[in-house]
Amino acid sequence: MSSHGGINYLATGDDNPVVAQSGRTATDVVTADLVFRLTRGVEGSGRTVSCTPMTGEIIAELPEATPHDVEVAFRRAREAQRAWASLSVRRRAAVLLNFHDILLDKQAEAMDLIQVETGKARLHAHEEVQGVAVVARHYGRKAPAYLRPRRHLGAFPVLTKVTERHHPRGVVGQIVPWNYPLELSLADALPALVAGNAVVTKPDTQSALTPLWARRQLIQAGLPADVWQIVIGDGRVVGPAVVDRADYVAFTGSVRTGREVAARAAARLVGASLELGGKNALLVLADADLDKAAEGAVRTSFSSAGQLCLSTERIFVHSSVAPAFLERFVQRTKALTLGTSLNYGVGMGSLAGRRQLETVSRHVDQAVAEGATVLTGGKQRPDIGPFFYEPTVLDGVEPPMAVHAEETFGPVVSVYRFTDEDEVIERVNSTPYGLNSSVWTKDTRRGERIATRLQTGTVNINEGYTSAHGSVRSPMGGMKDSGLGRRHGLEGILGYTEPQTVATQRILPLAPSMGMDDQQYAAFISLSLRVMKALRFR
């Protein structure tokens, strides 16, 4: 065992170094008292359990909802929503600003739960805290401006007064996956709430404690308790029950389930936002700073063990710099520390469960069997935890290998070489997904030109995903099979509202009047339209 910076490492030869577990464990974090406090008042006639991926052990018994329990939760939310919506936007926004401070004050509690429920490293858990704090601050400050009534030019100046208003939809149904339980629940819930809606959230059972914890903090910040309901249970039972009762649906998850959610919502003429999968690409151009590109590639490929919708799974590197880039990238990947510690210092944590481990193993094993080369990684690590897998870099990946086109959602990235810019853009765009991409170059204008040709909802120049994702004034979402709708910014809050146009006609009607017959009225309107165009009315 060696020591560096106060952190203990286990020597493992050529494998990634392992951070020795020390101090607190999952059972220290998730106590019976905590579970009781967080689940008090949560609808659920049955009981279910959640496990931690760090060890595979059961950590909590939770209330399990039936469709009837979901109905009760929606009824309570609807009753509470009316009073909540009657408050001014500034009153509602003040709750978000209070929550921002509480979250930062209690961030250690939040990170403990995130780590225990997802298995991710502490720094990656802190990314969730960062993301939620930024969203809370943004909508806490900007919601009054986003939602204020707006005056528009009417059909005819002076004669027509027009005001655009935005009303809450009612009760938003939200379905949240296991990988980012704090950020993916609150990134949708906060704008929905500040817009005057109530929310009913169905989290993944494995990571339900984190949104339950967040709900308690929002209540402390001033949110009426019934305005945010959480229901826990089997997705095949509780998910449809939520979709069938919601006035709007916010879903994050797989493409297959997203299509089912969209169809179910559409059958009721209910809107939906969907953030789905990705096969994200990172481009290293010939003039890139290779050290920075390699460091960035490690961050964006292996953050949260690659279980992030924005993670890079494909790296395209210019042939002229491929050897130098790969040397740097592989070296940094091998140096990533692995472990289950609840302290800072671990480079990468665990996969979330057996299904993810099986997918990652299948993709890598099949690729190797069909001729791909493992540059580093490629092995399960049961010596650390039941679902650990080494950060893996593959070379020589070709179709029809599953890892070439399917989303892996794990710590696996494939490397491809290119020489022609048009060719690599076509290859990047060849996937049915279109969520995120990254371009590394010293010529940022060239990078921005390339970005406009990439079919992804966000593009980061000289960063992996955090630059675009953290810029919450701007929309974030996917093209093609990566989803519908956008989070963040104006689009991220107006989706939770019903726009209404109120037009007041004054003095004269928009119809024949003042003695004009139909033909004279039509001639008068035609002349007026020409004059308005000449005066550059919009």
C-alpha positions as CSV (number, residue, x, y, z in Angstrom):
1,M,0.0,0.0,0.0
2,S,1.3,3.5,-0.9
3,S,0.1,6.9,0.2
4,H,-0.3,10.2,-1.7
5,G,-2.0,13.3,-0.5
6,G,-3.5,11.6,2.5
7,I,-5.3,9.0,0.4
8,N,-4.3,5.3,0.6
9,Y,-3.8,3.3,-2.6
10,L,-3.5,-0.4,-3.2
11,A,-0.8,-1.4,-5.7
12,T,-2.3,-3.4,-8.6
13,G,0.4,-3.7,-11.2
14,D,-0.8,-2.4,-14.6
15,D,-4.4,-2.0,-13.4
16,N,-5.9,1.2,-12.2
17,P,-4.8,2.0,-8.7
18,V,-7.5,1.4,-6.0
19,V,-8.4,3.8,-3.3
20,A,-8.8,1.8,-0.1
21,Q,-12.2,2.1,1.6
22,S,-11.9,3.9,4.9
23,G,-14.2,5.8,7.3
24,R,-18.0,5.9,6.7
25,T,-19.9,3.2,4.8
26,A,-23.4,3.0,3.2
27,T,-25.0,1.8,6.4
28,D,-23.5,4.8,8.3
29,V,-25.2,7.1,5.8
30,V,-28.6,5.5,5.3
31,T,-29.9,5.0,8.8
32,A,-33.4,3.8,9.8
33,D,-34.1,7.2,11.2
34,L,-33.1,8.9,7.9
35,V,-35.3,6.6,5.9
36,F,-38.3,7.2,8.3
37,R,-37.9,11.0,8.0
38,L,-37.6,11.0,4.3
39,T,-40.5,8.7,3.5
40,R,-43.0,10.2,6.0
41,G,-46.1,11.1,4.1
42,V,-45.0,9.3,0.9
43,E,-47.9,7.4,-0.7
44,G,-47.3,3.6,-0.8
45,S,-49.4,0.6,0.2
46,G,-46.6,-1.9,-0.3
47,R,-42.9,-2.2,0.6
48,T,-39.9,-2.5,-1.6
49,V,-36.1,-2.3,-1.0
50,S,-33.2,-0.4,-2.5
51,C,-29.5,-1.6,-2.7
52,T,-26.2,0.2,-2.9
53,P,-24.1,-0.7,-6.0
54,M,-21.0,-0.2,-3.8
55,T,-21.5,-3.6,-2.1
56,G,-24.8,-4.9,-3.4
57,E,-26.4,-4.9,0.1
58,I,-29.9,-3.7,0.9
59,I,-29.8,-0.2,2.4
60,A,-33.4,0.8,2.8
61,E,-37.0,-0.5,2.9
62,L,-39.3,2.0,1.0
63,P,-43.0,2.5,0.5
64,E,-44.1,1.0,-2.8
65,A,-47.0,2.7,-4.7
66,T,-49.9,1.1,-6.4
67,P,-51.9,2.9,-9.2
68,H,-54.4,3.8,-6.4
69,D,-51.5,5.4,-4.4
70,V,-50.5,7.3,-7.5
71,E,-54.1,8.6,-7.8
72,V,-54.0,9.8,-4.2
73,A,-50.7,11.6,-4.8
74,F,-52.1,13.4,-7.9
75,R,-55.3,14.3,-6.0
76,R,-53.2,15.8,-3.1
77,A,-50.9,17.6,-5.6
78,R,-53.9,19.1,-7.5
79,E,-55.4,20.5,-4.4
80,A,-52.1,22.0,-3.3
81,Q,-51.4,23.4,-6.8
82,R,-54.2,25.9,-6.8
83,A,-52.9,27.8,-3.7
84,W,-49.3,27.5,-4.9
85,A,-50.2,29.0,-8.4
86,S,-52.0,31.9,-6.7
87,L,-48.7,33.1,-5.2
88,S,-46.7,35.6,-7.2
89,V,-43.8,34.3,-9.3
90,R,-41.4,36.2,-7.0
91,R,-42.8,34.4,-3.9
92,R,-42.3,31.0,-5.6
93,A,-38.9,32.0,-6.9
94,A,-37.8,32.9,-3.4
95,V,-38.3,29.3,-2.4
96,L,-35.7,28.3,-5.1
97,L,-33.2,30.8,-3.8
98,N,-33.7,29.6,-0.3
99,F,-33.2,26.0,-1.5
100,H,-30.0,27.1,-3.3
101,D,-28.4,28.1,0.1
102,I,-29.7,25.0,2.0
103,L,-28.3,22.7,-0.7
104,L,-24.9,24.2,-0.5
105,D,-24.9,24.2,3.3
106,K,-26.0,20.5,3.4
107,Q,-24.1,19.4,0.3
108,A,-22.2,16.7,2.2
109,E,-25.5,15.0,3.1
110,A,-26.6,15.1,-0.6
111,M,-23.3,13.7,-1.9
112,D,-23.3,10.9,0.7
113,L,-26.7,9.8,-0.6
114,I,-25.8,10.2,-4.2
115,Q,-22.7,8.1,-3.8
116,V,-24.4,5.4,-1.8
117,E,-27.3,5.1,-4.3
118,T,-25.3,5.4,-7.5
119,G,-21.8,4.2,-6.6
120,K,-20.2,7.2,-8.3
121,A,-17.1,9.0,-7.0
122,R,-17.5,12.0,-4.7
123,L,-16.3,14.6,-7.2
124,H,-18.9,13.3,-9.7
125,A,-21.6,13.5,-7.0
126,H,-20.5,17.2,-6.5
127,E,-21.2,17.8,-10.2
128,E,-24.9,17.1,-9.4
129,V,-24.8,19.6,-6.5
130,Q,-23.2,22.2,-8.8
131,G,-25.8,21.6,-11.5
132,V,-28.8,21.9,-9.2
133,A,-27.5,25.0,-7.4
134,V,-27.0,26.7,-10.8
135,V,-30.5,25.8,-11.9
136,A,-32.0,27.0,-8.6
137,R,-30.2,30.3,-8.8
138,H,-31.0,30.8,-12.4
139,Y,-34.8,30.3,-12.2
140,G,-34.8,31.9,-8.8
141,R,-33.5,35.1,-10.4
142,K,-35.0,34.8,-14.0
143,A,-38.4,33.2,-13.5
144,P,-40.2,36.5,-12.9
145,A,-38.8,37.9,-16.2
146,Y,-39.4,34.7,-18.1
147,L,-43.1,34.5,-17.0
148,R,-44.1,38.1,-17.0
149,P,-47.0,39.2,-19.3
150,R,-45.6,40.5,-22.6
151,R,-47.2,43.1,-24.8
152,H,-47.2,42.4,-28.6
153,L,-48.1,44.5,-31.6
154,G,-51.7,43.7,-32.4
155,A,-53.3,43.0,-35.8
156,F,-53.5,46.8,-36.3
157,P,-51.6,49.4,-34.2
158,V,-53.7,51.3,-31.7
159,L,-56.8,49.4,-32.6
160,T,-55.7,46.0,-31.2
161,K,-54.0,45.5,-27.8
162,V,-52.4,42.1,-27.3
163,T,-50.9,40.5,-24.1
164,E,-49.2,37.1,-23.9
165,R,-49.6,35.3,-20.6
166,H,-48.3,32.0,-19.3
167,H,-50.3,29.8,-17.0
168,P,-49.1,26.7,-15.2
169,R,-50.2,23.4,-16.8
170,G,-51.3,21.9,-13.5
171,V,-49.6,18.8,-12.3
172,V,-46.4,17.7,-14.0
173,G,-45.6,14.0,-14.0
174,Q,-41.9,13.3,-13.9
175,I,-40.0,10.0,-14.4
176,V,-36.4,10.1,-13.3
177,P,-33.6,7.4,-13.9
178,W,-31.0,6.2,-11.4
179,N,-27.8,7.8,-12.8
180,Y,-28.2,11.4,-11.7
181,P,-30.9,11.3,-9.0
182,L,-30.4,14.8,-7.7
183,E,-29.8,16.7,-10.9
184,L,-32.3,14.9,-13.2
185,S,-35.1,15.2,-10.7
186,L,-34.6,18.9,-9.9
187,A,-33.5,20.2,-13.3
188,D,-37.2,19.5,-14.3
189,A,-38.9,19.9,-11.0
190,L,-37.6,23.4,-10.2
191,P,-38.7,25.2,-13.3
192,A,-42.0,23.3,-13.2
193,L,-42.6,24.4,-9.6
194,V,-41.6,28.0,-10.0
195,A,-44.0,28.2,-13.0
196,G,-46.8,27.4,-10.6
197,N,-47.2,23.7,-11.2
198,A,-47.3,20.8,-8.7
199,V,-45.1,17.8,-9.5
200,V,-45.5,14.1,-9.0
201,T,-42.1,12.3,-9.4
202,K,-41.5,8.6,-10.0
203,P,-37.7,8.1,-9.3
204,D,-35.9,4.8,-9.8
205,T,-36.3,2.8,-6.6
206,Q,-32.5,2.3,-6.3
207,S,-31.9,6.1,-6.1
208,A,-35.2,7.3,-4.5
209,L,-33.7,8.5,-1.3
210,T,-31.8,11.4,-3.0
211,P,-34.9,13.1,-4.5
212,L,-36.8,12.4,-1.2
213,W,-34.0,14.2,0.6
214,A,-34.2,17.1,-1.9
215,R,-37.9,17.3,-1.3
216,R,-37.4,17.7,2.4
217,Q,-35.0,20.6,1.8
218,L,-37.4,22.3,-0.5
219,I,-40.1,22.1,2.1
220,Q,-37.6,23.7,4.6
221,A,-37.1,26.4,1.9
222,G,-40.8,27.2,1.9
223,L,-42.4,24.8,-0.6
224,P,-45.8,23.5,0.6
225,A,-45.4,19.8,1.3
226,D,-48.1,18.5,-1.0
227,V,-46.9,20.5,-4.0
228,W,-44.2,17.9,-4.7
229,Q,-45.3,14.3,-4.4
230,I,-42.9,11.3,-4.8
231,V,-44.2,7.8,-5.7
232,I,-41.9,4.8,-5.7
233,G,-42.3,1.5,-7.4
234,D,-41.9,-0.8,-10.4
235,G,-41.6,1.3,-13.5
236,R,-44.0,-0.9,-15.5
237,V,-46.7,-0.2,-12.9
238,V,-46.1,3.2,-11.5
239,G,-44.7,4.8,-14.7
240,P,-47.9,4.4,-16.8
241,A,-50.0,5.5,-13.8
242,V,-48.0,8.8,-13.6
243,V,-48.2,9.4,-17.4
244,D,-51.9,8.7,-17.5
245,R,-52.7,11.3,-14.8
246,A,-50.3,14.1,-15.7
247,D,-51.0,17.4,-17.4
248,Y,-47.5,17.3,-18.8
249,V,-44.8,14.7,-18.7
250,A,-41.0,15.1,-18.2
251,F,-39.2,11.9,-18.9
252,T,-35.5,11.0,-18.8
253,G,-34.4,7.5,-19.8
254,S,-34.0,5.1,-22.7
255,V,-35.2,5.7,-26.3
256,R,-37.4,2.6,-26.2
257,T,-39.3,3.7,-23.0
258,G,-39.3,7.3,-24.2
259,R,-41.2,6.3,-27.3
260,E,-43.8,4.5,-25.1
261,V,-44.1,7.5,-22.8
262,A,-44.6,9.9,-25.8
263,A,-47.2,7.7,-27.4
264,R,-49.1,7.3,-24.1
265,A,-49.0,11.1,-23.5
266,A,-50.0,11.9,-27.1
267,A,-53.0,9.6,-26.9
268,R,-54.3,12.0,-24.2
269,L,-53.1,15.1,-26.2
270,V,-50.7,15.8,-23.3
271,G,-47.3,17.3,-24.0
272,A,-44.0,15.7,-23.1
273,S,-40.3,16.5,-22.9
274,L,-37.9,13.6,-23.4
275,E,-34.2,13.4,-22.7
276,L,-33.1,10.1,-24.1
277,G,-29.9,8.3,-25.2
278,G,-26.6,9.3,-26.9
279,K,-23.6,8.0,-28.7
280,N,-21.6,11.2,-28.2
281,A,-18.5,12.0,-30.2
282,L,-15.3,13.9,-29.3
283,L,-13.2,15.3,-32.2
284,V,-9.4,15.9,-31.8
285,L,-8.2,18.1,-34.6
286,A,-4.6,18.1,-35.8
287,D,-3.9,21.5,-34.1
288,A,-5.4,20.6,-30.7
289,D,-3.5,20.9,-27.5
290,L,-3.1,17.2,-26.9
291,D,-2.5,17.3,-23.2
292,K,-5.7,19.3,-22.6
293,A,-7.6,17.2,-25.1
294,A,-6.5,14.0,-23.3
295,E,-7.4,15.3,-19.9
296,G,-10.8,16.5,-21.3
297,A,-11.4,13.1,-22.9
298,V,-10.8,11.3,-19.7
299,R,-13.3,13.6,-17.8
300,T,-16.0,13.3,-20.4
301,S,-15.6,9.6,-21.0
302,F,-15.4,8.3,-17.4
303,S,-17.3,10.8,-15.3
304,S,-19.8,8.8,-13.3
305,A,-18.3,5.7,-14.8
306,G,-19.6,6.8,-18.2
307,Q,-23.2,6.6,-17.0
308,L,-24.1,10.1,-18.1
309,C,-26.2,10.8,-21.2
310,L,-23.6,13.4,-22.2
311,S,-20.6,11.1,-21.9
312,T,-18.3,10.5,-24.8
313,E,-18.4,7.0,-26.3
314,R,-16.6,7.8,-29.6
315,I,-13.3,9.6,-30.1
316,F,-12.3,10.7,-33.6
317,V,-8.6,11.8,-33.7
318,H,-6.7,13.2,-36.7
319,S,-4.3,10.6,-38.0
320,S,-1.3,12.9,-37.8
321,V,-1.7,13.3,-34.0
322,A,-3.3,9.9,-33.1
323,P,-0.2,8.2,-31.7
324,A,0.7,11.2,-29.5
325,F,-2.9,11.7,-28.4
326,L,-3.5,8.0,-27.6
327,E,-0.3,7.8,-25.6
328,R,-1.5,10.7,-23.4
329,F,-5.1,9.5,-23.2
330,V,-4.3,5.9,-22.3
331,Q,-1.7,6.9,-19.7
332,R,-4.2,9.2,-18.0
333,T,-6.9,6.5,-18.2
334,K,-4.6,3.9,-16.5
335,A,-3.9,6.4,-13.8
336,L,-7.6,6.8,-12.8
337,T,-8.1,5.6,-9.3
338,L,-11.1,3.3,-8.5
339,G,-12.9,2.8,-5.2
340,T,-15.9,3.1,-3.0
341,S,-14.7,5.7,-0.6
342,L,-17.1,8.4,0.4
343,N,-14.2,10.9,0.5
344,Y,-12.7,12.9,-2.4
345,G,-9.8,11.4,-4.3
346,V,-11.4,8.6,-6.2
347,G,-11.2,9.0,-10.0
348,M,-14.1,6.7,-10.9
349,G,-16.7,4.7,-9.0
350,S,-18.9,1.8,-9.7
351,L,-21.5,0.9,-12.3
352,A,-25.0,1.2,-11.0
353,G,-25.9,-2.5,-11.2
354,R,-25.8,-5.9,-12.8
355,R,-27.7,-4.8,-16.0
356,Q,-25.1,-2.1,-16.7
357,L,-22.2,-4.4,-16.0
358,E,-23.6,-7.0,-18.3
359,T,-24.0,-4.5,-21.1
360,V,-20.5,-3.2,-20.7
361,S,-19.0,-6.7,-20.6
362,R,-21.0,-7.8,-23.6
363,H,-19.9,-4.8,-25.7
364,V,-16.2,-5.2,-24.8
365,D,-16.1,-9.0,-25.1
366,Q,-17.9,-9.0,-28.4
367,A,-15.7,-6.3,-29.9
368,V,-12.5,-8.1,-28.8
369,A,-13.8,-11.4,-30.2
370,E,-14.4,-9.7,-33.5
371,G,-11.0,-8.1,-33.8
372,A,-10.9,-4.9,-31.6
373,T,-7.9,-4.1,-29.4
374,V,-8.1,-3.2,-25.7
375,L,-5.6,-0.3,-25.2
376,T,-6.4,-0.3,-21.5
377,G,-9.0,-1.7,-19.2
378,G,-11.4,-4.3,-20.4
379,K,-11.9,-6.2,-17.1
380,Q,-14.5,-6.5,-14.3
381,R,-13.1,-5.6,-10.9
382,P,-15.0,-7.7,-8.3
383,D,-12.1,-7.1,-5.9
384,I,-13.4,-3.6,-5.5
385,G,-17.1,-4.1,-5.7
386,P,-19.7,-6.3,-7.4
387,F,-20.3,-3.9,-10.3
388,F,-16.9,-2.3,-10.9
389,Y,-15.5,-2.3,-14.5
390,E,-12.2,-0.7,-15.5
391,P,-12.2,2.4,-17.6
392,T,-11.7,1.0,-21.1
393,V,-10.3,2.3,-24.4
394,L,-10.9,0.2,-27.5
395,D,-9.2,0.5,-30.9
396,G,-10.2,-1.1,-34.2
397,V,-14.0,-1.0,-33.5
398,E,-16.0,-1.5,-36.7
399,P,-19.6,-2.3,-37.6
400,P,-21.4,-4.6,-36.9
401,M,-19.8,-4.7,-33.4
402,A,-22.5,-3.6,-30.9
403,V,-20.2,-1.1,-29.2
404,H,-19.9,0.7,-32.6
405,A,-23.5,1.9,-32.7
406,E,-25.3,1.0,-29.5
407,E,-25.2,3.2,-26.5
408,T,-23.0,1.5,-23.9
409,F,-23.6,3.8,-21.0
410,G,-20.5,2.7,-19.2
411,P,-16.8,3.4,-18.9
412,V,-16.0,2.4,-22.5
413,V,-14.8,4.6,-25.4
414,S,-13.8,3.6,-28.9
415,V,-11.1,5.5,-30.9
416,Y,-11.3,6.2,-34.6
417,R,-8.8,8.0,-36.9
418,F,-9.6,10.5,-39.7
419,T,-7.9,12.7,-42.2
420,D,-10.7,14.7,-43.9
421,E,-12.9,17.1,-42.1
422,D,-16.0,16.5,-44.2
423,E,-15.6,12.8,-43.8
424,V,-15.4,12.9,-40.0
425,I,-18.4,15.2,-39.7
426,E,-20.4,12.7,-41.7
427,R,-19.2,9.8,-39.5
428,V,-20.1,11.7,-36.3
429,N,-23.6,12.4,-37.7
430,S,-24.1,8.9,-38.9
431,T,-25.7,7.8,-35.6
432,P,-29.5,8.0,-34.9
433,Y,-28.6,9.9,-31.7
434,G,-27.9,13.6,-31.5
435,L,-27.3,14.7,-27.9
436,N,-23.8,16.1,-27.3
437,S,-20.4,16.5,-29.0
438,S,-17.0,18.0,-28.4
439,V,-14.4,19.6,-30.6
440,W,-10.8,20.2,-29.6
441,T,-8.7,22.7,-31.5
442,K,-6.6,25.8,-31.0
443,D,-8.5,27.5,-33.8
444,T,-11.8,28.1,-32.0
445,R,-13.4,29.8,-35.0
446,R,-12.8,26.6,-37.0
447,G,-14.2,24.6,-34.1
448,E,-17.3,26.8,-34.1
449,R,-17.8,26.3,-37.8
450,I,-17.5,22.6,-37.4
451,A,-20.0,22.8,-34.5
452,T,-22.7,24.2,-36.8
453,R,-22.5,21.1,-38.9
454,L,-22.8,18.6,-36.1
455,Q,-26.3,17.2,-35.5
456,T,-26.3,17.4,-31.7
457,G,-28.2,19.6,-29.3
458,T,-25.1,20.8,-27.6
459,V,-21.5,21.2,-28.8
460,N,-18.6,22.0,-26.6
461,I,-15.4,23.6,-27.9
462,N,-12.3,22.5,-25.9
463,E,-14.4,20.9,-23.2
464,G,-16.4,17.7,-23.0
465,Y,-19.9,18.6,-21.8
466,T,-19.8,20.9,-18.8
467,S,-19.4,24.2,-20.7
468,A,-22.8,23.8,-22.5
469,H,-24.5,22.0,-19.7
470,G,-23.5,24.5,-17.1
471,S,-24.6,27.5,-19.2
472,V,-28.2,27.3,-18.0
473,R,-29.4,30.4,-19.8
474,S,-29.1,28.3,-23.0
475,P,-31.2,25.3,-23.9
476,M,-30.0,21.8,-23.4
477,G,-31.4,18.7,-25.1
478,G,-31.1,16.3,-28.0
479,M,-31.8,16.1,-31.7
480,K,-33.0,13.0,-33.6
481,D,-33.5,9.9,-31.3
482,S,-32.0,11.8,-28.3
483,G,-35.2,13.4,-27.4
484,L,-37.8,16.2,-27.6
485,G,-37.9,19.5,-25.9
486,R,-35.1,21.3,-24.0
487,R,-34.0,21.9,-20.4
488,H,-32.6,25.2,-19.1
489,G,-33.2,28.8,-20.2
490,L,-36.4,30.2,-21.5
491,E,-37.4,27.0,-23.3
492,G,-36.8,25.0,-20.0
493,I,-39.5,26.9,-18.1
494,L,-42.1,27.8,-20.8
495,G,-42.6,24.1,-21.6
496,Y,-44.3,23.9,-18.2
497,T,-46.8,26.6,-19.1
498,E,-49.8,27.1,-21.2
499,P,-49.4,30.2,-23.3
500,Q,-52.5,32.4,-23.6
501,T,-53.0,35.4,-26.0
502,V,-55.5,38.1,-24.8
503,A,-56.4,40.5,-27.6
504,T,-58.5,43.6,-26.9
505,Q,-60.1,45.3,-29.8
506,R,-60.6,49.1,-29.5
507,I,-62.6,51.8,-31.4
508,L,-63.3,49.8,-34.6
509,P,-63.9,46.1,-35.3
510,L,-61.8,44.1,-37.7
511,A,-64.8,43.9,-40.0
512,P,-66.7,46.2,-42.5
513,S,-67.7,49.4,-40.6
514,M,-68.1,53.1,-41.0
515,G,-70.4,52.6,-44.0
516,M,-67.9,50.4,-46.0
517,D,-69.3,47.4,-47.9
518,D,-67.3,44.2,-48.1
519,Q,-65.4,45.2,-51.2
520,Q,-64.4,48.6,-49.8
521,Y,-63.4,46.9,-46.5
522,A,-61.2,44.4,-48.4
523,A,-59.5,47.2,-50.4
524,F,-58.9,49.2,-47.2
525,I,-57.3,46.2,-45.4
526,S,-55.1,45.5,-48.5
527,L,-53.9,49.1,-48.5
528,S,-53.2,49.0,-44.8
529,L,-51.2,45.9,-45.1
530,R,-49.0,47.4,-47.8
531,V,-48.5,50.5,-45.6
532,M,-47.5,48.4,-42.6
533,K,-44.9,46.5,-44.7
534,A,-43.5,49.8,-46.0
535,L,-43.3,51.1,-42.4
536,R,-41.4,47.9,-41.5
537,F,-44.0,46.7,-39.0
538,R,-43.3,43.2,-37.8
